[in-house]
Amino acid sequence: MSTGFSGHSGVIGEAGPMALLHGGAWAIPDRALSDHHTGLQVAGTVATRALNASTHACAAVAAIVAALEADGAFDAGCGAMLNRAGEAELDAGLMDGATGRYGGVMAVTRLRHPIRVAHKLLTEGGGQATLLAGDGAEAFAERAGHTLIDNEALICDRERARYEKHRAAAAVDPSDSFLPPDGPGDTVGAVVRDAKGRLAAGTSTGGTPFKWPGRVGDSPLPGAGYYATPDAAACATGWGEAIAGHSLCVRAVDAVARGEAPQSAAERLLRAMQKRYTHPRGEGARAGLLVLPATGPGAWAFTTPRMARAAVTRTDIATAVRVQEALRFR
């Protein structure tokens, strides 16, 4: 760990196809540990299948993130937190490192898997649009063959109860969720290096608890919540406003392209972001970051109390949530 870095970090893997994925970085409570490990394991199995099938990195990221969206343990898809209107409002984005193409959707309320629509925008947007919001994103999704669903289908009992608690409170600051011991902050994401060495990165989220309708954080924005080039791919989770302002993922990828080790780059950038952006209470901005280079080990780092993280190869899946849990293959 680099001198002066107050978080936690590590490296894993070597050469060849690999995926790194996360299920959020926050003060994940002990009661949620098992569900987080299970969700990562399920998504990791999807990643293993994709790597063994030599699936394109972009399609692999979309499949992995869709599996996390389908797991109610995380703040994405059917586990999304609700906005002040009592709706699940989702954002997602995906980028192809080989071509620089990307797609993102934001403030959508009728998509079961926003990451798959982001992927469709990337592959079939035809240059007319790469980022779509709200009704426009949903209209594109429907034209592309995705079924629109009722928002109620995305709302789970846990988040309905959280919403009612916040609605009854005298005042709620959504950014409080990024301060320990509050939570959650379960944006999900993945970076993949496929059998041909191609890289991709993607994220998906339900945003912050009790957020203003229409609020957009870092998750659908290329360079902020995700970014990929032929040199490296990165995805982030945490305080979206700070991550976007700091251009966290594009900085991480560019640092690796200049020759900095992924772990060093992740530590340095998270430390700098924590100093630059502070919460009204005075706490520095916290986040988690995954970085996967074109060759060699991938890296993870976080400045939150815990981060749900996993690494996957064609034969192994490793998961960890607590600080004291080692992320390593068998």
C-alpha positions as CSV (number, residue, x, y, z in Angstrom):
1,M,0.0,0.0,0.0
2,S,1.3,3.4,-1.0
3,T,2.5,5.8,1.7
4,G,-0.2,8.2,2.8
5,F,-3.1,6.1,1.3
6,S,-5.7,5.8,4.1
7,G,-7.8,3.1,2.3
8,H,-7.3,-0.4,1.2
9,S,-6.0,-1.8,-2.1
10,G,-4.5,-4.9,-3.8
11,V,-3.7,-6.6,-7.0
12,I,-4.9,-9.9,-8.5
13,G,-4.3,-12.0,-11.6
14,E,-1.7,-12.1,-14.2
15,A,-2.0,-12.5,-18.0
16,G,-4.9,-13.7,-20.0
17,P,-8.7,-13.2,-19.9
18,M,-10.0,-11.8,-16.6
19,A,-12.9,-9.8,-15.2
20,L,-13.0,-7.6,-12.1
21,L,-16.5,-6.7,-10.7
22,H,-17.9,-4.9,-7.8
23,G,-21.2,-4.6,-5.9
24,G,-20.6,-1.2,-4.3
25,A,-18.3,0.4,-1.7
26,W,-19.8,1.6,1.6
27,A,-20.2,0.5,5.2
28,I,-21.8,-2.8,4.2
29,P,-23.3,-4.3,7.4
30,D,-22.6,-7.8,8.6
31,R,-26.2,-8.9,8.0
32,A,-25.7,-8.2,4.2
33,L,-22.3,-9.9,3.8
34,S,-23.7,-13.3,2.8
35,D,-26.1,-11.7,0.1
36,H,-23.2,-9.7,-1.3
37,H,-20.9,-12.7,-1.6
38,T,-23.7,-14.7,-3.2
39,G,-24.5,-12.0,-5.7
40,L,-20.8,-11.6,-6.6
41,Q,-20.5,-15.4,-7.0
42,V,-23.5,-15.6,-9.3
43,A,-22.2,-12.7,-11.5
44,G,-18.8,-14.3,-11.4
45,T,-20.2,-17.5,-12.8
46,V,-21.6,-15.4,-15.7
47,A,-18.2,-13.9,-16.2
48,T,-16.5,-17.3,-16.2
49,R,-18.9,-18.5,-19.0
50,A,-18.2,-15.4,-21.0
51,L,-14.5,-15.7,-20.7
52,N,-14.5,-19.4,-21.7
53,A,-16.8,-18.6,-24.7
54,S,-14.3,-15.9,-25.9
55,T,-17.2,-13.4,-25.7
56,H,-16.4,-9.9,-26.7
57,A,-15.4,-7.8,-23.7
58,C,-18.3,-5.4,-24.2
59,A,-20.9,-8.2,-24.3
60,A,-19.2,-9.8,-21.3
61,V,-19.5,-6.6,-19.3
62,A,-23.2,-6.2,-20.2
63,A,-23.9,-9.8,-19.1
64,I,-22.0,-9.5,-15.8
65,V,-23.6,-6.2,-14.9
66,A,-27.1,-7.5,-15.9
67,A,-26.6,-10.4,-13.4
68,L,-25.8,-7.8,-10.7
69,E,-28.9,-5.8,-11.7
70,A,-31.0,-8.9,-11.3
71,D,-29.8,-9.5,-7.7
72,G,-31.8,-7.5,-5.2
73,A,-28.8,-7.3,-2.8
74,F,-27.4,-4.3,-4.8
75,D,-28.5,-0.7,-5.5
76,A,-29.1,-1.4,-9.2
77,G,-32.0,-2.9,-11.2
78,C,-34.5,-4.6,-8.9
79,G,-32.6,-3.6,-5.7
80,A,-32.5,0.1,-6.6
81,M,-33.1,2.8,-3.9
82,L,-36.0,5.1,-4.5
83,N,-36.0,8.8,-5.3
84,R,-38.2,11.4,-3.6
85,A,-41.1,10.5,-5.8
86,G,-41.0,6.9,-4.6
87,E,-39.7,5.6,-7.9
88,A,-36.7,3.4,-8.8
89,E,-34.7,5.6,-11.3
90,L,-31.8,3.9,-13.0
91,D,-28.6,4.9,-14.8
92,A,-26.0,2.7,-16.7
93,G,-23.1,3.1,-19.1
94,L,-20.7,0.9,-21.1
95,M,-17.5,1.6,-23.1
96,D,-15.5,-0.4,-25.6
97,G,-11.8,0.1,-25.1
98,A,-10.9,-1.0,-28.6
99,T,-13.0,1.5,-30.5
100,G,-13.8,4.2,-27.9
101,R,-17.5,3.8,-28.5
102,Y,-19.8,4.1,-25.5
103,G,-23.5,4.1,-24.6
104,G,-25.4,5.3,-21.6
105,V,-28.9,5.7,-20.3
106,M,-30.0,7.8,-17.3
107,A,-33.1,8.6,-15.3
108,V,-35.0,5.6,-16.7
109,T,-37.8,4.0,-14.7
110,R,-39.2,1.2,-16.9
111,L,-36.1,-0.8,-17.8
112,R,-35.2,-4.1,-16.1
113,H,-31.7,-4.1,-17.4
114,P,-30.5,-0.6,-18.3
115,I,-27.0,-1.9,-19.0
116,R,-28.3,-3.9,-21.9
117,V,-29.9,-0.8,-23.4
118,A,-26.6,1.0,-22.9
119,H,-24.9,-1.8,-24.8
120,K,-27.5,-1.6,-27.6
121,L,-26.8,2.1,-27.9
122,L,-23.1,1.4,-28.2
123,T,-23.6,-1.2,-31.0
124,E,-26.7,0.2,-32.8
125,G,-26.9,3.9,-31.9
126,G,-25.4,4.7,-35.3
127,G,-23.7,7.8,-34.0
128,Q,-27.0,9.6,-33.7
129,A,-26.9,9.2,-29.9
130,T,-24.6,7.7,-27.3
131,L,-26.3,9.0,-24.1
132,L,-30.1,9.0,-23.7
133,A,-32.3,10.1,-20.8
134,G,-35.7,9.3,-19.4
135,D,-38.5,8.9,-22.0
136,G,-36.1,9.1,-24.9
137,A,-34.0,6.2,-23.6
138,E,-37.0,4.1,-23.0
139,A,-38.4,4.8,-26.4
140,F,-35.1,3.7,-27.9
141,A,-35.1,0.6,-25.8
142,E,-38.6,-0.3,-26.9
143,R,-37.7,0.2,-30.6
144,A,-34.7,-2.0,-30.0
145,G,-36.9,-4.9,-28.7
146,H,-36.6,-4.3,-25.0
147,T,-39.8,-4.7,-23.0
148,L,-40.8,-1.8,-20.8
149,I,-42.0,-2.8,-17.4
150,D,-44.0,-1.0,-14.6
151,N,-41.8,0.8,-12.2
152,E,-43.4,-1.2,-9.3
153,A,-41.6,-4.3,-10.6
154,L,-38.3,-2.7,-9.7
155,I,-39.2,-1.8,-6.1
156,C,-38.3,-4.3,-3.4
157,D,-39.6,-4.3,0.2
158,R,-36.3,-3.2,1.7
159,E,-36.1,-0.1,-0.4
160,R,-39.8,0.7,0.1
161,A,-39.2,0.7,3.9
162,R,-36.1,2.9,3.5
163,Y,-38.1,5.4,1.4
164,E,-40.8,5.6,4.0
165,K,-38.2,6.2,6.7
166,H,-36.6,9.0,4.7
167,R,-39.9,10.5,3.8
168,A,-40.8,10.7,7.5
169,A,-37.6,12.4,8.4
170,A,-37.4,16.2,8.8
171,A,-34.5,16.5,6.4
172,V,-32.5,14.1,4.3
173,D,-29.3,14.7,2.4
174,P,-28.8,12.0,-0.2
175,S,-25.0,12.4,-0.1
176,D,-25.1,11.3,3.6
177,S,-25.1,7.8,2.2
178,F,-21.5,8.1,1.3
179,L,-20.5,8.9,4.9
180,P,-19.7,6.1,7.3
181,P,-21.6,4.5,9.0
182,D,-24.5,5.3,6.6
183,G,-25.3,3.5,3.4
184,P,-25.8,2.0,1.0
185,G,-23.8,2.9,-2.0
186,D,-24.2,-0.3,-4.1
187,T,-23.5,0.9,-7.6
188,V,-22.4,-2.2,-9.6
189,G,-19.8,-2.5,-12.3
190,A,-17.3,-4.6,-14.2
191,V,-14.2,-4.4,-16.3
192,V,-13.2,-7.2,-18.6
193,R,-10.1,-8.3,-20.6
194,D,-11.3,-10.9,-23.1
195,A,-9.5,-13.7,-24.9
196,K,-8.3,-11.3,-27.6
197,G,-7.0,-8.8,-25.1
198,R,-9.9,-6.4,-25.8
199,L,-11.0,-4.2,-22.8
200,A,-14.4,-2.9,-21.7
201,A,-15.9,-1.2,-18.7
202,G,-19.5,-0.6,-17.5
203,T,-21.6,0.4,-14.5
204,S,-25.2,0.5,-13.4
205,T,-26.9,2.1,-10.4
206,G,-30.1,3.1,-8.7
207,G,-28.4,6.3,-7.4
208,T,-28.5,7.7,-4.0
209,P,-31.3,7.2,-1.4
210,F,-34.2,9.8,-1.6
211,K,-32.4,11.6,-4.4
212,W,-34.1,14.4,-6.4
213,P,-35.9,13.0,-9.4
214,G,-33.7,13.3,-12.5
215,R,-30.5,13.4,-10.5
216,V,-27.6,11.8,-12.4
217,G,-24.3,10.8,-10.8
218,D,-21.2,9.3,-12.4
219,S,-22.5,5.9,-13.5
220,P,-23.7,6.7,-17.0
221,L,-20.9,9.2,-17.8
222,P,-17.9,8.0,-19.7
223,G,-14.7,9.0,-18.1
224,A,-16.4,9.3,-14.7
225,G,-18.0,6.0,-13.6
226,Y,-16.4,4.0,-16.4
227,Y,-13.7,4.3,-19.1
228,A,-11.7,2.0,-21.4
229,T,-9.0,2.2,-24.0
230,P,-6.7,-0.4,-25.6
231,D,-4.4,0.3,-22.6
232,A,-6.7,-0.2,-19.6
233,A,-10.3,-0.2,-18.3
234,A,-11.7,1.2,-15.1
235,C,-15.0,1.5,-13.2
236,A,-15.9,3.3,-10.0
237,T,-18.4,3.3,-7.2
238,G,-19.0,5.9,-4.5
239,W,-20.0,9.5,-4.2
240,G,-21.1,10.2,-7.9
241,E,-20.8,13.9,-7.8
242,A,-17.2,13.7,-6.7
243,I,-16.3,10.9,-9.0
244,A,-17.7,12.8,-12.0
245,G,-16.0,16.1,-11.0
246,H,-12.7,14.3,-10.6
247,S,-13.0,12.4,-13.9
248,L,-11.9,9.4,-11.9
249,C,-11.9,6.6,-14.4
250,V,-10.4,8.4,-17.4
251,R,-7.6,9.6,-15.1
252,A,-6.9,6.1,-13.9
253,V,-6.8,4.7,-17.5
254,D,-4.6,7.5,-18.7
255,A,-2.2,7.0,-15.8
256,V,-1.8,3.3,-16.7
257,A,-1.2,4.3,-20.3
258,R,1.6,6.5,-19.1
259,G,3.2,3.6,-17.3
260,E,1.9,3.9,-13.7
261,A,1.0,0.7,-12.0
262,P,-2.8,0.2,-11.7
263,Q,-2.7,-0.1,-7.9
264,S,-0.6,3.0,-7.5
265,A,-2.8,5.0,-9.9
266,A,-6.0,3.9,-8.0
267,E,-4.6,4.8,-4.6
268,R,-3.2,8.2,-5.8
269,L,-6.5,9.2,-7.5
270,L,-8.7,8.2,-4.6
271,R,-6.5,10.0,-2.2
272,A,-6.6,13.2,-4.3
273,M,-10.3,13.0,-4.8
274,Q,-10.8,12.7,-1.0
275,K,-8.8,15.8,-0.5
276,R,-10.5,17.8,-3.3
277,Y,-14.1,17.0,-2.6
278,T,-15.6,17.3,0.9
279,H,-19.1,16.7,2.2
280,P,-20.9,19.6,4.0
281,R,-20.0,17.7,7.3
282,G,-16.3,18.0,6.4
283,E,-15.7,14.3,5.4
284,G,-13.6,13.8,2.3
285,A,-15.3,12.0,-0.7
286,R,-15.0,8.3,-0.6
287,A,-15.1,5.7,-3.4
288,G,-14.0,2.4,-4.8
289,L,-12.1,1.8,-8.0
290,L,-11.3,-1.2,-10.2
291,V,-8.5,-0.9,-12.8
292,L,-7.6,-3.6,-15.4
293,P,-4.6,-3.1,-17.7
294,A,-4.1,-4.7,-21.2
295,T,-1.5,-7.0,-19.7
296,G,-0.7,-8.0,-16.1
297,P,-2.6,-8.0,-12.8
298,G,-5.7,-6.0,-12.2
299,A,-6.1,-3.7,-9.1
300,W,-8.8,-2.6,-6.7
301,A,-8.8,0.2,-4.1
302,F,-11.4,1.8,-1.8
303,T,-11.5,4.5,0.8
304,T,-14.9,3.3,2.2
305,P,-15.2,0.9,5.2
306,R,-15.9,-2.0,2.9
307,M,-16.2,-2.9,-0.8
308,A,-17.9,-5.8,-2.4
309,R,-15.4,-7.0,-5.0
310,A,-14.6,-10.0,-7.1
311,A,-12.0,-11.3,-9.6
312,V,-12.7,-13.9,-12.2
313,T,-10.7,-16.0,-14.7
314,R,-11.7,-18.9,-16.9
315,T,-11.3,-21.3,-13.9
316,D,-11.5,-19.3,-10.7
317,I,-13.8,-16.9,-8.9
318,A,-12.6,-14.9,-5.8
319,T,-14.9,-12.6,-3.8
320,A,-14.3,-10.3,-0.8
321,V,-16.3,-7.7,1.1
322,R,-14.6,-7.0,4.4
323,V,-11.1,-5.4,4.7
324,Q,-9.7,-8.5,6.3
325,E,-10.9,-10.8,3.5
326,A,-8.1,-11.5,1.0
327,L,-9.1,-11.3,-2.6
328,R,-7.2,-14.1,-4.1
329,F,-7.6,-17.2,-6.2
330,R,-7.4,-20.7,-4.9
